[in-house]
Amino acid sequence: MPATTYLLRADQVPSPLAMPAGFDRTAATTLSFPPGTAYAQMPWAINGRLSAEHMNRLLVDLANYGMYGGNGFGIFDGFNVAAGAGLDVTVSAGHGMGPGPIYLPDTAHGSLPNNTTVYLWLVLAPGAFPDSAIVSHGTNPAAPPAGTIFHLATLTTAGGIVTAIDGSGVPYLRGGFVVRTTFDRGAPLDTPPVPIRTITQAGMYDWHAGAHRPLGNPVFQGSFGAHVQLVAADAPTQVLTPTGAGLHVSLPVSPIYGTPPLVIVNGAPTGGNSFDLKVGSTVVATLAPGMSAGPIVTVPDTTGHAAYSSSTITPNSF
């Protein structure tokens, strides 16, 4: 059975769900609290005015604090996805926060379609609080079922079995933040609709004011066995270890003036492979094991656009 991996970038998994408007505390005496959700028949909502006015308002506060104090929807604990026989999957019992506390009381079982990528979702279901969640699935990451709270996993099926389970992008509530893990080499390549912290291969980023903002100085460290094209969102420091000969790394196309300087390091041990550093199709440096190029800065070119300063690409030895 496949173990859960985290090998997908932020733009390859479902986006976090946007939160609804906060619930109105003054409307908490109605039997439809909160409006339009599955909490309409809570015991304390139907036992008289005292319960309706006070207990319902308490739950309104809890729902609002959970959504906005914790920055959004996510998992407290549980909801572990595992493959069974054939195309069967299980999701363990768990607790989370949606538009109010969410609880899956027992292990959920389901069967997936074959030979495709499948997205598992936790969905708000009609029923008495707190047994208010069910598990659903679909094949379109941009079209979750109605009532979806968050996604639980990305699965691959082939040949009548589940071949991969990936937890990239699944939201967890940790320390007052919604936190997810993705496979990006630097900043996540998405634009989430809610505040979220992302742990990537290079470090941690907080989504705030329309940008993924790094916490500290992100550094990517990894090996590569094929040519690498860096992109603007990649961490400015790249420690790259080639696993074969004749490989190259290309700097981001269309550099942006004023971005952090780039440092490219060959992380291979002595006696390992070198790799070429390219700008477009031009080799500008060859990095032997233990050598680096940079900090590579951008400067205005003769057309008013940004270009890499050739004098900053000279290889350096440690």
Backbone bond lengths (Angstrom), bond angles and torsions (degrees), N, CA, C in turn:
res aa  C-N    CA-C-N  psi(-1)  N-CA   C-N-CA  omega(-1)  CA-C   N-CA-C  phi
1 M - - - 1.452 - - 1.528 110.14 -
2 P 1.328 118.36 137.45 1.464 119.69 -176.87 1.516 112.33 -71.89
3 A 1.342 115.52 140.17 1.457 120.77 172.99 1.523 109.06 -82.60
4 T 1.326 116.79 157.42 1.459 120.60 179.28 1.522 110.04 -71.25
5 T 1.338 115.84 129.88 1.464 122.34 177.29 1.528 109.19 -114.40
6 Y 1.338 115.88 172.88 1.459 122.86 177.19 1.527 107.26 -134.88
7 L 1.325 116.42 76.07 1.464 122.43 -169.68 1.527 113.12 -121.88
8 L 1.336 117.92 17.21 1.458 120.91 -179.07 1.527 110.14 -117.80
9 R 1.341 115.59 141.59 1.459 120.86 176.29 1.527 110.27 -74.45
10 A 1.326 115.37 167.12 1.466 120.21 -178.34 1.520 112.05 -61.84
11 D 1.344 117.34 -31.98 1.463 119.55 -179.63 1.523 112.84 -82.57
12 Q 1.333 117.54 1.85 1.464 121.45 179.83 1.524 112.21 -106.81
13 V 1.328 117.59 1.95 1.470 121.52 -178.29 1.522 108.93 -127.76
14 P 1.329 117.51 164.30 1.464 119.69 179.45 1.519 112.10 -59.30
15 S 1.319 115.65 142.89 1.458 121.32 178.34 1.522 110.00 -71.78
16 P 1.336 117.51 150.74 1.473 118.64 170.25 1.524 109.88 -56.44
17 L 1.319 116.10 149.49 1.459 120.54 -178.48 1.516 110.52 -81.19
18 A 1.325 116.03 138.81 1.455 120.60 175.29 1.522 109.32 -68.97
19 M 1.329 116.99 142.43 1.457 121.14 -179.15 1.520 110.51 -83.73
20 P 1.329 117.36 147.43 1.463 120.10 174.55 1.519 110.35 -74.61
21 A 1.316 115.66 173.38 1.458 119.24 173.82 1.523 109.92 -63.67
22 G 1.318 117.28 152.34 1.453 120.81 178.00 1.520 111.38 -62.71
23 F 1.323 116.02 154.34 1.457 121.06 -178.63 1.528 110.78 -77.98
24 D 1.327 115.56 148.57 1.456 122.45 -177.08 1.518 109.68 -85.67
25 R 1.324 116.98 115.25 1.459 120.92 -177.35 1.531 111.94 -63.70
26 T 1.335 118.18 -32.50 1.464 120.41 -177.34 1.513 112.51 -72.53
27 A 1.346 117.23 -14.90 1.455 120.14 -179.58 1.518 112.20 -97.45
28 A 1.341 117.43 9.72 1.450 121.02 -172.40 1.517 114.34 -73.73
29 T 1.337 118.55 -3.79 1.463 119.35 179.93 1.517 111.97 -84.63
30 T 1.314 118.24 -9.89 1.464 120.22 -177.01 1.517 110.43 -78.74
31 L 1.321 115.31 159.82 1.468 120.31 178.81 1.514 112.14 -81.61
32 S 1.331 117.49 -1.29 1.459 119.86 179.37 1.526 111.26 -102.71
33 F 1.342 116.18 22.04 1.469 119.76 -178.31 1.518 111.58 -72.77
34 P 1.347 119.56 142.04 1.450 123.33 -23.74 1.532 109.30 -71.89
35 P 1.310 120.24 152.70 1.467 120.98 -173.98 1.517 112.67 -54.67
36 G 1.318 115.54 128.31 1.453 121.20 173.96 1.504 116.02 78.61
37 T 1.330 118.97 7.75 1.457 119.69 -179.95 1.523 109.82 -112.41
38 A 1.327 115.10 -177.34 1.461 120.41 -175.55 1.521 113.24 -87.44
39 Y 1.336 119.13 11.66 1.450 121.02 -175.19 1.534 112.81 -94.00
40 A 1.333 117.49 18.00 1.463 120.45 -169.29 1.530 113.58 -66.82
41 Q 1.335 118.52 -28.98 1.458 119.58 -172.02 1.524 113.10 -113.58
42 M 1.323 117.42 38.02 1.455 119.55 175.87 1.527 110.06 -65.50
43 P 1.324 117.96 143.16 1.469 119.47 -176.03 1.521 113.34 -54.29
44 W 1.359 116.59 -40.22 1.456 117.46 -176.88 1.534 112.55 -76.31
45 A 1.342 117.24 -4.78 1.470 120.03 177.79 1.519 111.41 -87.02
46 I 1.329 119.07 -8.28 1.468 119.94 -173.59 1.522 112.72 -127.61
47 N 1.333 117.14 16.51 1.465 120.17 -176.38 1.529 113.67 -113.53
48 G 1.314 116.91 28.98 1.457 118.34 174.55 1.505 113.68 111.74
49 R 1.330 114.77 169.73 1.449 121.74 -171.54 1.526 112.94 -64.71
50 L 1.338 118.23 -40.30 1.447 120.36 -177.74 1.533 110.98 -60.05
51 S 1.345 116.71 -48.17 1.451 119.98 179.70 1.512 110.59 -65.07
52 A 1.333 116.39 -42.58 1.456 119.52 -177.17 1.520 111.07 -62.27
53 E 1.329 116.84 -42.64 1.455 119.13 -175.32 1.519 112.69 -75.16
54 H 1.319 117.60 -35.67 1.458 119.55 -171.82 1.537 112.62 -100.77
55 M 1.301 118.98 -49.51 1.458 120.44 -178.08 1.526 111.26 -69.20
56 N 1.325 116.86 -39.44 1.463 118.51 178.62 1.522 111.01 -65.19
57 R 1.338 116.61 -39.91 1.456 118.20 178.83 1.524 111.15 -66.16
58 L 1.325 116.67 -35.15 1.456 119.93 175.91 1.527 110.89 -60.81
59 L 1.328 116.70 -41.45 1.457 119.42 179.68 1.525 111.42 -72.31
60 V 1.333 117.74 -32.26 1.462 119.90 172.66 1.531 109.56 -58.67
61 D 1.336 116.70 -46.06 1.459 120.24 178.74 1.534 110.94 -60.40
62 L 1.324 116.31 -43.76 1.462 120.56 -179.69 1.524 110.67 -61.40
63 A 1.344 116.08 -44.10 1.457 119.58 179.78 1.522 111.22 -62.88
64 N 1.337 116.23 -45.54 1.458 119.42 -179.07 1.526 112.02 -66.14
65 Y 1.337 116.82 -42.36 1.461 119.22 178.87 1.528 110.49 -64.35
66 G 1.317 116.19 -38.85 1.462 119.48 -179.81 1.515 112.56 -64.69
67 M 1.341 115.25 -42.79 1.464 118.78 -177.91 1.518 112.20 -72.44
68 Y 1.323 117.42 -44.01 1.453 120.15 -171.08 1.523 113.34 -103.60
69 G 1.332 118.26 -29.41 1.453 119.91 172.36 1.515 111.56 -69.19
70 G 1.342 116.59 -33.88 1.451 121.22 177.55 1.507 113.02 -97.92
71 N 1.329 117.26 6.19 1.463 124.28 174.14 1.518 115.17 71.74
72 G 1.320 119.74 8.02 1.454 117.66 175.78 1.506 113.57 148.51
73 F 1.340 114.69 -166.34 1.450 122.03 -177.45 1.526 109.92 -86.35
74 G 1.340 116.49 142.92 1.454 118.72 177.82 1.514 111.82 -177.24
75 I 1.328 115.58 178.09 1.461 124.47 -176.10 1.525 109.73 -93.92
76 F 1.354 115.94 132.83 1.460 120.69 168.56 1.530 109.36 -82.47
77 D 1.337 115.50 -55.17 1.456 121.11 -178.99 1.523 108.63 -158.51
78 G 1.335 116.00 162.20 1.458 120.79 178.22 1.514 113.17 79.12
79 F 1.343 115.55 -153.22 1.470 123.82 -177.03 1.535 111.28 59.17
80 N 1.334 116.64 38.38 1.462 120.97 178.86 1.524 110.01 -80.29
81 V 1.325 115.94 131.17 1.468 122.15 -176.22 1.525 108.99 -99.45
82 A 1.330 116.51 132.58 1.461 121.31 179.44 1.521 109.63 -140.63
83 A 1.324 116.01 149.53 1.463 121.50 177.62 1.515 109.99 -87.44
84 G 1.320 115.44 142.68 1.454 121.37 174.59 1.513 109.87 -110.14
85 A 1.319 116.43 -150.10 1.465 120.81 178.54 1.520 109.49 -73.48
86 G 1.316 116.50 139.96 1.461 120.66 176.52 1.511 111.71 60.93
87 L 1.323 116.18 -125.05 1.456 122.54 -177.77 1.526 112.81 -98.63
88 D 1.325 116.86 11.95 1.458 120.51 -178.60 1.530 111.26 -79.35
89 V 1.329 116.20 144.21 1.460 122.14 173.92 1.518 108.76 -133.81
90 T 1.338 115.52 157.05 1.457 121.27 174.96 1.524 109.08 -126.71
91 V 1.326 115.20 150.22 1.466 122.45 172.89 1.515 106.59 -126.83
92 S 1.324 116.43 121.42 1.463 120.06 -176.21 1.519 111.07 -71.46
93 A 1.336 116.03 161.75 1.453 121.32 175.66 1.522 109.88 -57.51
94 G 1.336 116.66 152.36 1.453 118.64 -178.75 1.510 113.25 -166.66
95 H 1.325 115.15 169.79 1.457 123.63 177.42 1.525 108.56 -122.34
96 G 1.318 116.43 146.89 1.451 121.15 177.08 1.503 111.22 -159.25
97 M 1.332 114.67 -175.17 1.457 121.03 177.55 1.514 109.23 -124.64
98 G 1.334 115.47 125.03 1.448 122.39 170.72 1.504 107.04 -122.80
99 P 1.312 118.29 -129.18 1.459 120.50 171.42 1.536 109.01 -81.16
100 G 1.329 115.46 60.10 1.453 123.37 -170.84 1.518 108.84 121.27
101 P 1.331 119.55 170.75 1.459 121.78 178.84 1.531 111.49 -62.16
102 I 1.320 115.97 140.83 1.466 122.93 -177.70 1.522 108.55 -121.48
103 Y 1.332 115.84 139.66 1.455 120.26 -177.33 1.521 108.98 -142.42
104 L 1.329 116.14 127.45 1.454 122.02 169.56 1.522 106.29 -105.99
105 P 1.353 118.63 106.60 1.463 120.65 -167.14 1.522 114.74 -73.75
106 D 1.328 117.52 -28.38 1.461 120.78 -175.59 1.522 110.12 -135.39
107 T 1.319 116.06 161.90 1.465 120.53 176.52 1.528 110.25 -59.46
108 A 1.342 115.53 131.06 1.468 121.37 177.78 1.523 109.61 -96.17
109 H 1.323 116.19 142.94 1.462 122.09 -179.74 1.525 109.00 -121.69
110 G 1.322 116.72 146.95 1.455 120.12 177.90 1.510 111.11 -161.13
111 S 1.335 115.31 165.51 1.463 121.82 177.90 1.519 108.65 -121.57
112 L 1.338 116.90 136.13 1.454 122.23 -173.20 1.529 111.17 -102.45
113 P 1.335 117.45 157.66 1.464 120.02 172.55 1.523 110.43 -69.02
114 N 1.310 116.77 156.72 1.463 122.49 -174.66 1.529 111.26 -93.34
115 N 1.330 115.78 153.13 1.463 124.27 172.01 1.525 113.31 57.48
116 T 1.327 116.45 51.76 1.461 120.07 -179.15 1.524 109.66 -161.50
117 T 1.320 115.82 175.07 1.465 122.61 171.36 1.521 107.95 -98.58
118 V 1.327 115.70 130.63 1.462 121.65 -173.90 1.531 109.01 -123.15
119 Y 1.325 115.59 138.89 1.465 121.31 178.55 1.521 108.39 -112.20
120 L 1.343 115.56 125.59 1.463 121.04 177.54 1.524 108.94 -92.11
121 W 1.347 116.00 137.26 1.456 121.32 -177.62 1.521 110.07 -127.19
122 L 1.313 116.63 147.41 1.457 121.27 167.14 1.524 107.14 -98.45
123 V 1.328 116.32 126.76 1.460 122.08 -170.61 1.520 109.51 -121.94
124 L 1.326 116.43 136.39 1.460 121.57 173.83 1.518 108.89 -66.95
125 A 1.331 116.43 126.37 1.461 120.63 -173.98 1.522 110.40 -118.67
126 P 1.340 117.68 147.77 1.465 119.69 173.62 1.520 110.03 -59.21
127 G 1.313 117.18 141.04 1.454 120.77 179.70 1.502 111.34 150.47
128 A 1.310 116.37 172.54 1.456 121.18 -176.41 1.521 110.24 -76.89
129 F 1.322 116.05 137.46 1.455 121.36 173.75 1.534 108.95 -63.12
130 P 1.351 119.58 140.92 1.452 125.01 5.71 1.529 113.66 -101.25
131 D 1.354 118.12 8.09 1.468 120.31 -178.84 1.523 108.25 -78.15
132 S 1.334 115.40 71.41 1.453 119.23 -163.09 1.519 114.36 -121.10
133 A 1.331 118.74 18.70 1.456 120.62 -178.17 1.518 110.63 -131.19
134 I 1.323 115.66 146.25 1.460 122.66 171.07 1.520 107.81 -132.00
135 V 1.324 116.25 164.02 1.459 122.18 178.93 1.517 108.96 -103.76
136 S 1.322 115.79 134.90 1.462 121.42 177.87 1.525 108.31 -132.87
137 H 1.326 117.08 171.23 1.464 119.70 178.21 1.521 110.09 -145.06
138 G 1.326 115.06 161.36 1.453 121.97 177.74 1.515 109.48 -159.97
139 T 1.325 116.83 175.38 1.462 121.08 -178.04 1.526 112.89 -114.98
140 N 1.328 117.69 4.15 1.464 121.43 178.72 1.531 108.48 -117.04
141 P 1.348 118.47 111.81 1.473 119.47 -176.34 1.523 113.05 -66.59
142 A 1.325 116.87 -19.42 1.460 120.60 -178.48 1.524 112.60 -94.16
143 A 1.329 117.41 2.39 1.466 120.35 -177.09 1.523 110.37 -133.23
144 P 1.324 117.51 70.33 1.470 119.41 177.72 1.522 110.82 -68.92
145 P 1.331 118.46 156.87 1.465 121.11 177.81 1.526 111.24 -61.45
146 A 1.322 115.74 156.07 1.461 120.09 175.88 1.527 109.63 -58.01
147 G 1.305 116.69 137.57 1.450 121.32 179.55 1.510 114.69 84.81
148 T 1.350 118.25 8.29 1.462 120.42 -179.27 1.522 111.26 -64.33
149 I 1.341 115.41 136.98 1.461 121.72 178.59 1.533 109.98 -98.67
150 F 1.327 117.43 -50.20 1.462 121.74 174.28 1.521 108.36 -161.83
151 H 1.334 115.86 165.99 1.457 119.06 178.89 1.524 109.73 -94.32
152 L 1.334 115.42 152.66 1.464 122.38 -170.50 1.522 113.64 -108.74
153 A 1.330 117.48 -27.17 1.461 120.11 -178.27 1.519 109.34 -177.41
154 T 1.321 114.90 158.69 1.460 122.70 170.46 1.525 106.84 -113.23
155 L 1.329 117.10 122.80 1.460 121.10 -175.43 1.524 110.57 -119.92
156 T 1.317 115.32 150.07 1.459 121.92 175.70 1.522 108.36 -117.78
157 T 1.331 115.65 134.00 1.467 120.46 177.21 1.520 109.54 -120.79
158 A 1.319 115.92 145.92 1.463 121.76 178.00 1.518 108.63 -164.26
159 G 1.326 115.92 140.47 1.456 120.09 176.39 1.513 114.44 62.03
160 G 1.328 116.79 26.57 1.457 120.04 176.65 1.506 115.20 83.52
161 I 1.355 118.42 12.30 1.460 120.89 177.92 1.533 109.49 -137.97
162 V 1.315 115.62 165.26 1.462 121.58 172.55 1.520 107.60 -85.69
163 T 1.339 117.05 118.72 1.466 120.63 -174.47 1.519 113.42 -99.63
164 A 1.341 118.53 -18.56 1.461 119.97 -179.41 1.525 110.02 -155.60
165 I 1.327 115.25 143.32 1.462 123.29 173.35 1.514 106.83 -126.88
166 D 1.321 117.34 121.69 1.460 120.79 -177.72 1.529 110.06 -121.98
167 G 1.330 116.36 129.84 1.452 121.20 -178.19 1.523 113.80 -99.77
168 S 1.334 118.06 11.44 1.465 120.25 -179.67 1.527 110.73 -58.73
169 G 1.321 115.53 134.54 1.455 120.51 175.27 1.503 116.05 83.25
170 V 1.333 118.58 -4.88 1.468 120.59 -179.84 1.530 108.62 -71.28
171 P 1.338 119.28 128.18 1.468 121.06 -173.85 1.531 112.87 -86.35
172 Y 1.332 115.67 134.39 1.457 122.86 175.38 1.527 108.86 -123.64
173 L 1.330 116.74 145.85 1.461 121.51 175.66 1.525 108.33 -93.55
174 R 1.336 115.44 113.91 1.459 121.08 -176.09 1.530 109.39 -138.72
175 G 1.328 116.96 117.68 1.452 121.01 173.77 1.512 114.18 59.89
176 G 1.334 117.60 34.58 1.449 120.23 179.08 1.511 114.77 85.23
177 F 1.352 118.11 3.72 1.451 121.99 178.22 1.523 110.01 -121.18
178 V 1.330 115.48 153.76 1.452 120.42 163.90 1.525 106.49 -87.63
179 V 1.329 117.01 123.29 1.461 122.29 -172.60 1.530 109.42 -123.53
180 R 1.329 117.01 136.49 1.462 122.33 175.44 1.524 108.89 -135.84
181 T 1.319 116.71 164.61 1.464 123.34 177.76 1.514 108.80 -121.56
182 T 1.345 116.69 133.63 1.463 120.84 177.19 1.527 109.71 -135.04
183 F 1.333 116.50 174.58 1.459 122.41 -175.09 1.525 111.76 -101.37
184 D 1.325 118.91 15.72 1.467 120.89 179.45 1.530 110.75 -61.97
185 R 1.348 116.45 147.83 1.469 120.89 178.49 1.520 112.08 -81.29
186 G 1.309 116.89 -8.99 1.449 122.99 179.03 1.505 108.54 -157.94
187 A 1.345 117.05 -126.96 1.457 120.70 178.13 1.521 110.59 -65.29
188 P 1.338 119.03 143.29 1.466 121.63 177.42 1.533 110.92 -58.81
189 L 1.320 115.12 147.39 1.467 120.89 -176.38 1.519 111.66 -97.46
190 D 1.340 117.80 41.32 1.460 120.18 178.39 1.524 109.14 -139.00
191 T 1.317 115.47 175.72 1.468 121.99 178.71 1.528 107.78 -128.85
192 P 1.330 118.60 81.66 1.466 121.22 -174.99 1.524 111.96 -65.36
193 P 1.341 117.02 150.65 1.459 120.73 -178.40 1.523 113.87 -83.86
194 V 1.325 118.10 -0.51 1.465 122.05 -177.35 1.528 109.03 -137.06
195 P 1.338 117.72 157.23 1.471 119.50 173.34 1.526 110.36 -60.12
196 I 1.329 116.93 135.71 1.468 120.23 -178.87 1.518 108.80 -157.60
197 R 1.335 116.02 146.91 1.461 122.35 173.85 1.524 108.31 -103.63
198 T 1.328 116.51 132.90 1.463 121.23 -177.59 1.514 109.87 -120.02
199 I 1.333 115.87 129.48 1.461 121.99 173.11 1.528 106.99 -97.01
200 T 1.329 116.85 113.82 1.458 121.36 179.60 1.525 109.20 -108.69
201 Q 1.321 116.30 -174.86 1.466 119.62 177.97 1.527 112.38 -67.74
202 A 1.335 116.64 -16.66 1.463 119.92 -175.70 1.516 113.80 -103.48
203 G 1.323 118.35 -15.52 1.453 120.92 -176.71 1.508 111.37 151.62
204 M 1.326 116.68 -156.76 1.462 121.56 -177.89 1.529 110.59 -112.11
205 Y 1.349 114.50 143.20 1.460 121.60 179.58 1.522 108.93 -134.11
206 D 1.332 115.90 139.05 1.462 121.85 173.74 1.526 109.53 -106.96
207 W 1.334 116.17 131.19 1.461 120.74 175.77 1.522 108.21 -82.81
208 H 1.329 115.24 117.20 1.463 119.94 -177.10 1.523 108.69 -154.19
209 A 1.341 116.11 134.89 1.473 122.46 176.37 1.521 111.61 52.81
210 G 1.323 116.05 42.31 1.460 120.66 172.80 1.509 116.10 79.43
211 A 1.338 118.28 15.85 1.464 120.26 179.33 1.515 110.14 -149.97
212 H 1.341 115.63 151.24 1.460 121.69 171.57 1.528 107.49 -84.86
213 R 1.312 116.45 113.47 1.459 121.43 -173.64 1.537 109.60 -106.00
214 P 1.349 116.80 124.69 1.473 119.42 -175.13 1.511 112.10 -70.27
215 L 1.327 115.10 147.29 1.457 122.53 171.49 1.526 106.93 -100.50
216 G 1.326 117.03 106.32 1.451 120.08 -174.67 1.512 111.20 85.51
217 N 1.321 116.71 -152.86 1.461 123.35 -177.50 1.525 109.72 -112.84
218 P 1.328 117.84 100.56 1.464 120.13 -176.59 1.535 112.24 -63.88
219 V 1.308 115.28 138.10 1.469 122.03 176.13 1.519 107.72 -133.93
220 F 1.337 116.30 125.38 1.463 120.07 174.81 1.519 108.83 -96.65
221 Q 1.339 115.90 133.71 1.452 121.78 174.77 1.515 108.27 -129.12
222 G 1.318 116.67 124.15 1.461 119.67 -179.50 1.507 111.71 -169.33
223 S 1.308 115.21 167.80 1.467 121.73 177.42 1.514 109.80 -104.00
224 F 1.325 116.30 159.85 1.462 120.11 178.68 1.524 110.20 -146.58
225 G 1.319 114.95 142.40 1.464 121.16 179.95 1.508 112.71 -119.85
226 A 1.337 117.19 8.53 1.466 123.54 176.03 1.513 107.58 -141.78
227 H 1.326 116.52 163.89 1.457 120.30 -179.37 1.530 110.71 -57.04
228 V 1.333 116.78 143.20 1.460 122.54 -176.62 1.524 109.54 -114.62
229 Q 1.334 116.21 128.14 1.464 122.05 170.95 1.523 108.17 -107.07
230 L 1.312 116.79 107.53 1.452 119.92 177.55 1.526 110.41 -71.57
231 V 1.344 115.99 153.13 1.456 121.82 177.09 1.518 108.57 -123.51
232 A 1.323 116.43 165.17 1.463 121.03 -173.72 1.517 112.87 -59.24
233 A 1.350 117.59 -29.79 1.463 120.62 -177.48 1.519 113.34 -79.25
234 D 1.324 118.44 -9.69 1.460 120.28 -179.63 1.525 110.98 -65.77
235 A 1.326 115.69 153.03 1.457 120.64 179.13 1.528 109.79 -57.23
236 P 1.340 118.74 142.55 1.465 120.26 -177.15 1.523 113.81 -67.40
237 T 1.331 117.79 -22.19 1.463 120.71 174.87 1.514 108.88 -108.80
238 Q 1.342 116.24 120.50 1.454 122.89 -178.17 1.523 109.30 -120.71
239 V 1.334 116.17 114.07 1.462 121.67 175.72 1.526 106.14 -103.17
240 L 1.332 115.38 104.26 1.468 121.75 -168.33 1.519 110.15 -117.19
241 T 1.331 115.80 131.60 1.461 121.30 -179.26 1.526 109.44 -115.38
242 P 1.338 118.00 110.23 1.471 119.62 179.09 1.524 110.92 -73.04
243 T 1.326 115.92 138.58 1.467 120.05 178.92 1.523 111.78 -99.67
244 G 1.336 117.38 3.57 1.455 121.94 177.95 1.508 110.09 -151.17
245 A 1.335 115.73 175.33 1.462 121.37 -179.44 1.525 110.39 -92.62
246 G 1.345 115.76 161.02 1.459 121.33 173.51 1.515 114.76 74.96
247 L 1.328 118.72 19.91 1.461 121.10 -177.59 1.525 110.15 -95.47
248 H 1.327 115.16 160.39 1.467 119.31 175.60 1.518 110.72 -139.28
249 V 1.337 114.09 159.05 1.463 123.34 175.46 1.519 107.35 -122.14
250 S 1.340 116.91 127.24 1.456 121.77 -179.24 1.524 110.29 -103.25
251 L 1.333 116.57 133.23 1.451 120.55 176.47 1.529 110.27 -68.15
252 P 1.342 117.73 157.89 1.462 120.32 -177.13 1.530 112.57 -55.31
253 V 1.299 115.64 138.82 1.467 121.65 175.60 1.532 108.33 -71.08
254 S 1.333 116.23 147.24 1.473 121.90 178.30 1.520 111.55 53.21
255 P 1.327 117.80 67.95 1.469 120.22 -179.83 1.525 111.28 -60.90
256 I 1.316 115.15 154.39 1.461 121.74 -177.68 1.522 108.47 -109.83
257 Y 1.324 116.00 125.22 1.461 120.46 -179.14 1.525 110.22 -65.10
258 G 1.327 115.93 134.22 1.452 120.53 177.70 1.512 115.04 93.83
259 T 1.341 118.13 -3.54 1.460 119.68 177.87 1.531 109.62 -75.50
260 P 1.346 118.35 160.84 1.464 119.64 -179.67 1.526 111.78 -57.71
261 P 1.328 117.98 142.43 1.464 120.53 178.04 1.525 111.54 -59.43
262 L 1.330 115.31 148.21 1.461 121.45 179.46 1.519 110.55 -94.34
263 V 1.322 115.78 140.73 1.461 122.16 171.70 1.521 107.26 -126.26
264 I 1.331 116.40 121.24 1.462 122.01 -179.89 1.519 108.07 -112.77
265 V 1.329 116.71 124.06 1.467 121.99 -175.60 1.517 109.27 -122.04
266 N 1.337 116.11 135.71 1.465 120.67 170.01 1.528 107.20 -86.38
267 G 1.325 115.76 108.86 1.452 121.10 -175.93 1.512 114.78 -85.75
268 A 1.334 117.83 7.06 1.467 120.01 -178.32 1.528 110.55 -70.86
269 P 1.331 117.46 148.04 1.465 119.93 176.91 1.527 110.68 -72.32
270 T 1.313 115.66 167.20 1.463 120.73 177.38 1.532 109.83 -53.61
271 G 1.329 115.50 131.85 1.452 120.60 -177.56 1.506 113.70 91.96
272 G 1.343 117.10 -3.43 1.459 121.05 178.53 1.516 112.10 -81.87
273 N 1.325 115.51 -163.90 1.463 121.23 -174.68 1.523 112.16 -89.68
274 S 1.333 115.70 146.06 1.452 122.60 169.61 1.527 109.27 -88.01
275 F 1.331 116.79 166.56 1.455 120.36 169.82 1.524 109.63 -145.99
276 D 1.332 115.11 153.99 1.456 121.19 178.86 1.520 110.10 -88.11
277 L 1.323 115.33 146.80 1.455 122.11 173.56 1.522 107.52 -107.65
278 K 1.333 116.14 128.68 1.458 120.23 -174.47 1.523 111.51 -121.13
279 V 1.325 115.19 148.57 1.458 123.39 163.83 1.524 105.52 -116.24
280 G 1.321 116.43 109.62 1.460 119.82 -170.19 1.512 108.96 65.10
281 S 1.329 117.03 -126.70 1.465 121.17 179.22 1.522 112.86 -97.29
282 T 1.343 117.23 3.34 1.457 121.75 -175.07 1.524 111.09 -97.39
283 V 1.331 116.28 127.85 1.458 121.04 174.53 1.525 108.19 -77.28
284 V 1.332 117.06 120.64 1.464 120.93 -177.62 1.531 111.83 -107.64
285 A 1.318 117.87 -12.80 1.462 121.12 178.47 1.510 108.44 -166.92
286 T 1.324 115.49 153.75 1.460 122.09 171.18 1.520 107.38 -120.34
287 L 1.322 115.78 124.18 1.454 120.64 -175.92 1.526 109.84 -105.32
288 A 1.324 115.68 114.68 1.459 121.70 173.53 1.528 108.32 -79.23
289 P 1.339 117.82 166.54 1.468 119.57 177.88 1.522 112.19 -52.50
290 G 1.343 116.40 132.41 1.447 121.45 178.94 1.506 115.01 84.01
291 M 1.337 118.14 0.31 1.458 120.73 -179.57 1.525 110.10 -100.92
292 S 1.332 115.63 157.20 1.458 121.08 179.58 1.513 110.03 -135.41
293 A 1.322 115.86 162.85 1.459 123.04 172.37 1.518 107.62 -125.93
294 G 1.328 115.91 132.09 1.448 118.85 178.24 1.515 112.41 119.77
295 P 1.331 115.61 -178.24 1.470 127.32 5.31 1.532 112.64 -62.48
296 I 1.331 115.84 126.89 1.461 122.73 -179.46 1.523 107.98 -91.32
297 V 1.301 116.95 117.93 1.462 120.77 -176.65 1.521 110.25 -105.03
298 T 1.324 115.23 160.82 1.458 121.69 176.08 1.522 109.16 -104.29
299 V 1.331 115.28 143.22 1.466 121.85 179.34 1.522 108.17 -134.72
300 P 1.335 117.71 157.62 1.467 119.10 175.50 1.530 110.52 -66.89
301 D 1.339 117.10 137.81 1.457 119.76 175.05 1.531 110.02 -94.55
302 T 1.321 117.64 -173.68 1.466 121.58 -175.39 1.522 113.72 -69.44
303 T 1.341 116.43 -14.86 1.470 119.59 179.55 1.521 112.09 -98.18
304 G 1.324 116.84 1.41 1.452 120.09 -178.68 1.509 113.85 90.57
305 H 1.339 117.58 -1.05 1.454 121.43 176.36 1.537 110.01 -92.88
306 A 1.314 116.77 176.01 1.457 120.97 179.81 1.521 110.23 -91.63
307 A 1.314 114.60 148.35 1.458 121.34 176.32 1.518 108.27 -144.37
308 Y 1.324 116.43 161.47 1.455 120.13 177.41 1.531 109.77 -79.69
309 S 1.311 116.17 136.00 1.462 120.77 176.50 1.529 109.47 -74.65
310 S 1.338 116.46 113.71 1.466 119.70 -174.64 1.518 111.98 -62.86
311 S 1.349 117.16 -29.24 1.463 118.98 -177.77 1.526 112.96 -70.03
312 T 1.365 117.12 -14.28 1.474 119.89 -179.02 1.516 111.89 -98.03
313 I 1.337 118.42 2.97 1.462 120.94 -177.31 1.531 110.96 -96.31
314 T 1.319 118.54 -3.10 1.456 121.88 -178.09 1.533 110.95 -56.45
315 P 1.344 117.89 128.44 1.471 119.62 179.66 1.520 111.84 -62.85
316 N 1.314 115.33 146.76 1.455 122.97 178.35 1.520 109.28 -126.51
317 S 1.309 117.12 148.73 1.460 121.81 174.67 1.524 108.67 -101.66
318 F 1.346 115.24 148.24 1.464 119.03 175.70 1.518 110.38 -76.97
